[in-house]
Amino acid sequence: MTDIRRWKRFLLNPRVKGQLYWAHKYLPRVSIVITDISEKGLGFISEWKLEEGTCELKITSLPTLQVTIKHKVTIKRGGRTWYRYGLSLRRKLHSIQMWQLKDAKKAA
């Protein structure tokens, strides 16, 4: 099955860490690792099984973003279960915000 995307996707290397608020039934804050971005969405992996729906995303050097968890895939690596998700943004990321995420390794 291939990905169907409207927006060009950029892989992040190294991956960027962030926190989702109100995406889990019992935990108010869950740490995530963002793996790829586009103008209207983000891809991330998490150790937690999250609920689909609206939540807040906080990343260092960016304002709090209102996002919607859309897609979920289960991945098993080395005996551990990971969950891969897709986030839909309410507004497009600005080119400067995309640059900050893509070039995070240069700032660190």
MIKESE-255253 format. One record per residue: residue in three letters; chain; x negated, y, z of N, C-alpha, C in turn. Coordinates in Angstrom, 1 decimal, padded with zeros to 4 digits, m for minus. Layout:
BEGIN
<'Ala', 'A', <X, Y, Z>, <X, Y, Z>, <X, Y, Z>>,
...
//
This chain:
BEGIN
<'Met', 'A', <m000.8, m001.2, 000.0>, <000.0, 000.0, 000.0>, <m000.9, 001.2, 000.0>>,
<'Thr', 'A', <m000.7, 002.2, m000.9>, <m001.5, 003.4, m001.0>, <m000.8, 004.5, m000.3>>,
<'Asp', 'A', <m001.6, 005.5, 000.1>, <m001.1, 006.7, 000.7>, <m000.5, 007.6, m000.4>>,
<'Ile', 'A', <000.6, 008.2, m000.1>, <001.2, 009.2, m001.0>, <001.1, 010.5, m000.3>>,
<'Arg', 'A', <000.3, 011.4, m000.7>, <000.1, 012.7, m000.1>, <000.4, 013.9, m001.0>>,
<'Arg', 'A', <001.0, 014.9, m000.5>, <001.2, 016.1, m001.3>, <000.0, 017.0, m001.2>>,
<'Trp', 'A', <m000.8, 017.0, 000.0>, <m001.8, 017.9, 000.2>, <m003.2, 017.1, 000.3>>,
<'Lys', 'A', <m004.2, 017.8, m000.1>, <m005.6, 017.2, m000.2>, <m006.0, 016.9, 001.3>>,
<'Arg', 'A', <m006.5, 015.6, 001.5>, <m006.9, 015.2, 002.8>, <m008.4, 015.3, 003.0>>,
<'Phe', 'A', <m008.9, 015.8, 004.1>, <m010.3, 015.9, 004.5>, <m010.6, 015.1, 005.7>>,
<'Leu', 'A', <m011.6, 014.2, 005.6>, <m012.0, 013.3, 006.7>, <m012.9, 014.2, 007.6>>,
<'Leu', 'A', <m012.7, 014.0, 008.9>, <m013.6, 014.7, 009.9>, <m014.7, 013.8, 010.4>>,
<'Asn', 'A', <m015.9, 014.3, 010.3>, <m017.0, 013.5, 010.8>, <m018.0, 014.5, 011.4>>,
<'Pro', 'A', <m018.2, 014.5, 012.7>, <m017.6, 013.6, 013.7>, <m016.2, 013.9, 013.9>>,
<'Arg', 'A', <m015.5, 013.0, 014.5>, <m014.1, 013.2, 014.8>, <m013.8, 014.2, 015.9>>,
<'Val', 'A', <m012.7, 014.9, 015.8>, <m012.4, 016.0, 016.7>, <m011.4, 015.5, 017.8>>,
<'Lys', 'A', <m011.7, 015.9, 019.0>, <m010.8, 015.4, 020.1>, <m009.8, 016.5, 020.4>>,
<'Gly', 'A', <m008.6, 016.0, 020.8>, <m007.5, 016.9, 021.1>, <m006.6, 016.3, 022.2>>,
<'Gln', 'A', <m005.6, 017.0, 022.6>, <m004.6, 016.5, 023.6>, <m003.2, 016.8, 023.1>>,
<'Leu', 'A', <m002.4, 015.8, 023.2>, <m001.0, 015.9, 022.9>, <m000.2, 016.0, 024.2>>,
<'Tyr', 'A', <000.8, 016.9, 024.3>, <001.6, 017.1, 025.5>, <003.0, 016.6, 025.1>>,
<'Trp', 'A', <003.6, 015.9, 026.1>, <005.0, 015.4, 026.0>, <005.2, 014.4, 024.9>>,
<'Ala', 'A', <004.2, 013.6, 024.5>, <004.3, 012.6, 023.5>, <004.5, 011.1, 024.0>>,
<'His', 'A', <004.3, 011.0, 025.4>, <004.4, 009.7, 026.0>, <005.5, 009.7, 027.1>>,
<'Lys', 'A', <006.2, 008.6, 027.3>, <007.3, 008.6, 028.2>, <006.8, 008.9, 029.7>>,
<'Tyr', 'A', <005.6, 008.4, 030.1>, <005.2, 008.5, 031.5>, <004.0, 009.4, 031.7>>,
<'Leu', 'A', <003.3, 009.7, 030.6>, <002.1, 010.6, 030.7>, <002.4, 011.9, 030.1>>,
<'Pro', 'A', <002.2, 013.1, 030.8>, <002.5, 014.4, 030.2>, <001.4, 014.8, 029.2>>,
<'Arg', 'A', <000.2, 014.2, 029.3>, <m000.9, 014.6, 028.5>, <m001.7, 013.4, 028.0>>,
<'Val', 'A', <m001.9, 013.2, 026.7>, <m002.6, 012.1, 026.2>, <m003.7, 012.6, 025.3>>,
<'Ser', 'A', <m005.0, 012.1, 025.5>, <m006.1, 012.4, 024.7>, <m006.1, 011.6, 023.4>>,
<'Ile', 'A', <m006.4, 012.3, 022.3>, <m006.4, 011.7, 021.0>, <m007.7, 012.0, 020.3>>,
<'Val', 'A', <m008.0, 011.3, 019.2>, <m009.1, 011.6, 018.3>, <m008.6, 011.8, 016.9>>,
<'Ile', 'A', <m008.8, 013.1, 016.4>, <m008.3, 013.4, 015.1>, <m009.3, 013.0, 014.0>>,
<'Thr', 'A', <m008.8, 012.2, 013.1>, <m009.7, 011.6, 012.1>, <m009.6, 012.3, 010.7>>,
<'Asp', 'A', <m008.5, 012.9, 010.3>, <m008.4, 013.6, 009.1>, <m007.4, 014.7, 009.1>>,
<'Ile', 'A', <m007.5, 015.7, 008.2>, <m006.6, 016.8, 008.2>, <m006.2, 017.1, 006.8>>,
<'Ser', 'A', <m005.1, 017.8, 006.7>, <m004.6, 018.4, 005.4>, <m004.0, 019.7, 005.8>>,
<'Glu', 'A', <m003.5, 020.5, 004.8>, <m002.8, 021.8, 005.2>, <m001.6, 021.6, 006.0>>,
<'Lys', 'A', <m000.8, 020.5, 005.8>, <000.4, 020.3, 006.5>, <000.5, 019.1, 007.5>>,
<'Gly', 'A', <m000.7, 018.5, 007.8>, <m000.7, 017.4, 008.7>, <m002.0, 017.0, 009.2>>,
<'Leu', 'A', <m002.0, 016.1, 010.2>, <m003.2, 015.6, 010.8>, <m003.0, 014.1, 011.0>>,
<'Gly', 'A', <m004.1, 013.3, 010.9>, <m004.1, 011.9, 011.2>, <m004.9, 011.7, 012.5>>,
<'Phe', 'A', <m004.5, 010.9, 013.4>, <m005.2, 010.6, 014.6>, <m005.0, 009.2, 015.1>>,
<'Ile', 'A', <m006.0, 008.8, 016.0>, <m005.8, 007.5, 016.6>, <m005.7, 007.7, 018.1>>,
<'Ser', 'A', <m005.1, 006.7, 018.8>, <m004.9, 006.8, 020.2>, <m004.8, 005.4, 020.8>>,
<'Glu', 'A', <m005.2, 005.3, 022.0>, <m005.1, 004.0, 022.7>, <m003.7, 003.8, 023.2>>,
<'Trp', 'A', <m002.9, 004.8, 023.2>, <m001.5, 004.8, 023.8>, <m000.5, 004.7, 022.7>>,
<'Lys', 'A', <000.6, 003.9, 023.0>, <001.7, 003.8, 022.1>, <002.6, 005.0, 022.4>>,
<'Leu', 'A', <002.7, 005.9, 021.4>, <003.4, 007.2, 021.6>, <004.7, 007.2, 021.0>>,
<'Glu', 'A', <005.6, 008.1, 021.4>, <006.9, 008.2, 020.9>, <006.9, 009.1, 019.7>>,
<'Glu', 'A', <007.7, 008.8, 018.6>, <007.8, 009.7, 017.5>, <008.7, 010.8, 017.9>>,
<'Gly', 'A', <008.3, 012.0, 017.4>, <009.1, 013.2, 017.7>, <008.2, 014.4, 017.9>>,
<'Thr', 'A', <008.8, 015.5, 018.4>, <008.1, 016.8, 018.6>, <007.3, 016.8, 019.8>>,
<'Cys', 'A', <006.1, 017.4, 019.7>, <005.2, 017.6, 020.9>, <004.3, 018.8, 020.6>>,
<'Glu', 'A', <003.4, 019.1, 021.5>, <002.4, 020.1, 021.4>, <001.0, 019.5, 021.3>>,
<'Leu', 'A', <000.2, 020.1, 020.4>, <m001.2, 019.7, 020.2>, <m002.1, 020.8, 020.6>>,
<'Lys', 'A', <m003.1, 020.5, 021.5>, <m004.1, 021.5, 021.9>, <m005.5, 021.0, 021.5>>,
<'Ile', 'A', <m006.2, 021.8, 020.7>, <m007.5, 021.6, 020.3>, <m008.3, 022.8, 020.6>>,
<'Thr', 'A', <m009.6, 022.6, 021.1>, <m010.5, 023.7, 021.4>, <m010.6, 024.6, 020.2>>,
<'Ser', 'A', <m010.6, 025.9, 020.4>, <m010.7, 027.0, 019.5>, <m009.6, 027.2, 018.5>>,
<'Leu', 'A', <m008.5, 026.5, 018.7>, <m007.2, 026.7, 018.0>, <m006.1, 027.0, 018.9>>,
<'Pro', 'A', <m005.1, 027.8, 018.4>, <m003.9, 028.0, 019.3>, <m003.1, 026.7, 019.4>>,
<'Thr', 'A', <m002.2, 026.6, 020.4>, <m001.4, 025.4, 020.6>, <m000.5, 025.3, 019.4>>,
<'Leu', 'A', <m000.4, 024.1, 018.8>, <000.4, 023.8, 017.6>, <001.6, 023.0, 017.9>>,
<'Gln', 'A', <002.7, 023.3, 017.4>, <003.9, 022.5, 017.5>, <003.9, 021.5, 016.4>>,
<'Val', 'A', <003.9, 020.2, 016.7>, <003.7, 019.1, 015.7>, <004.8, 018.1, 015.9>>,
<'Thr', 'A', <005.0, 017.3, 014.9>, <006.0, 016.2, 014.9>, <005.2, 014.9, 014.6>>,
<'Ile', 'A', <005.3, 013.9, 015.5>, <004.7, 012.6, 015.2>, <005.6, 011.9, 014.2>>,
<'Lys', 'A', <005.0, 011.5, 013.0>, <005.8, 010.9, 011.9>, <005.6, 009.4, 011.7>>,
<'His', 'A', <004.4, 009.0, 011.6>, <004.1, 007.6, 011.1>, <003.3, 006.9, 012.2>>,
<'Lys', 'A', <003.4, 005.6, 012.2>, <002.7, 004.8, 013.2>, <002.2, 003.5, 012.6>>,
<'Val', 'A', <000.9, 003.1, 012.8>, <000.4, 001.9, 012.3>, <m000.5, 001.3, 013.5>>,
<'Thr', 'A', <m000.4, 000.0, 013.7>, <m001.2, m000.7, 014.7>, <m002.4, m001.2, 014.1>>,
<'Ile', 'A', <m003.6, m001.0, 014.8>, <m004.9, m001.5, 014.4>, <m005.5, m002.3, 015.5>>,
<'Lys', 'A', <m006.1, m003.4, 015.2>, <m006.8, m004.2, 016.2>, <m008.2, m004.3, 015.8>>,
<'Arg', 'A', <m009.1, m003.8, 016.8>, <m010.6, m003.9, 016.5>, <m011.2, m004.4, 017.8>>,
<'Gly', 'A', <m012.0, m005.4, 017.7>, <m012.8, m005.9, 018.8>, <m012.0, m006.3, 020.0>>,
<'Gly', 'A', <m010.8, m006.8, 019.8>, <m009.9, m007.3, 020.8>, <m009.1, m006.2, 021.5>>,
<'Arg', 'A', <m009.3, m004.9, 021.0>, <m008.5, m003.8, 021.5>, <m007.5, m003.4, 020.5>>,
<'Thr', 'A', <m006.3, m002.9, 021.0>, <m005.3, m002.4, 020.1>, <m005.3, m000.9, 020.1>>,
<'Trp', 'A', <m005.4, m000.3, 018.9>, <m005.4, 001.1, 018.6>, <m004.1, 001.5, 017.8>>,
<'Tyr', 'A', <m003.6, 002.7, 018.0>, <m002.5, 003.1, 017.2>, <m002.9, 004.3, 016.3>>,
<'Arg', 'A', <m002.6, 004.2, 015.0>, <m002.9, 005.3, 014.1>, <m001.6, 006.0, 013.8>>,
<'Tyr', 'A', <m001.6, 007.4, 013.9>, <m000.4, 008.2, 013.7>, <m000.7, 009.3, 012.7>>,
<'Gly', 'A', <000.4, 009.8, 012.2>, <000.4, 011.0, 011.3>, <001.2, 012.1, 012.0>>,
<'Leu', 'A', <000.7, 013.3, 012.0>, <001.4, 014.4, 012.5>, <001.8, 015.4, 011.4>>,
<'Ser', 'A', <002.9, 015.9, 011.5>, <003.4, 016.9, 010.6>, <003.4, 018.2, 011.3>>,
<'Leu', 'A', <002.8, 019.2, 010.6>, <002.8, 020.6, 011.2>, <003.9, 021.4, 010.7>>,
<'Arg', 'A', <004.4, 022.3, 011.6>, <005.5, 023.2, 011.2>, <005.1, 024.2, 010.2>>,
<'Arg', 'A', <003.8, 024.7, 010.3>, <003.3, 025.6, 009.3>, <002.0, 025.1, 008.8>>,
<'Lys', 'A', <001.6, 025.6, 007.6>, <000.3, 025.2, 007.0>, <m000.8, 025.7, 007.9>>,
<'Leu', 'A', <m001.9, 024.9, 008.0>, <m003.1, 025.4, 008.6>, <m003.7, 026.5, 007.7>>,
<'His', 'A', <m004.2, 027.5, 008.4>, <m004.9, 028.6, 007.6>, <m006.3, 028.0, 007.2>>,
<'Ser', 'A', <m006.8, 028.6, 006.1>, <m008.1, 028.1, 005.6>, <m009.2, 028.2, 006.7>>,
<'Ile', 'A', <m009.2, 029.2, 007.5>, <m010.2, 029.3, 008.6>, <m010.0, 028.2, 009.6>>,
<'Gln', 'A', <m008.8, 027.9, 010.0>, <m008.5, 026.8, 010.9>, <m009.0, 025.5, 010.3>>,
<'Met', 'A', <m008.8, 025.2, 009.1>, <m009.2, 024.0, 008.4>, <m010.8, 024.0, 008.4>>,
<'Trp', 'A', <m011.4, 025.1, 008.1>, <m012.9, 025.2, 008.2>, <m013.4, 024.9, 009.6>>,
<'Gln', 'A', <m012.7, 025.4, 010.6>, <m013.2, 025.1, 012.0>, <m013.1, 023.7, 012.3>>,
<'Leu', 'A', <m012.1, 023.0, 011.9>, <m012.0, 021.5, 012.1>, <m013.0, 020.7, 011.3>>,
<'Lys', 'A', <m013.1, 021.1, 010.0>, <m014.0, 020.3, 009.1>, <m015.4, 020.5, 009.5>>,
<'Asp', 'A', <m015.8, 021.6, 009.9>, <m017.2, 021.9, 010.2>, <m017.5, 021.9, 011.7>>,
<'Ala', 'A', <m016.8, 021.2, 012.5>, <m016.9, 021.1, 014.0>, <m018.3, 020.7, 014.4>>,
<'Lys', 'A', <m018.9, 019.8, 013.6>, <m020.2, 019.2, 013.9>, <m021.3, 020.3, 013.9>>,
<'Lys', 'A', <m021.2, 021.3, 013.0>, <m022.2, 022.3, 012.9>, <m022.2, 023.3, 014.1>>,
<'Ala', 'A', <m021.0, 023.5, 014.7>, <m020.9, 024.4, 015.8>, <m021.3, 023.7, 017.1>>,
<'Ala', 'A', <m021.3, 022.4, 017.2>, <m021.7, 021.6, 018.4>, <m023.2, 021.5, 018.5>>,
//
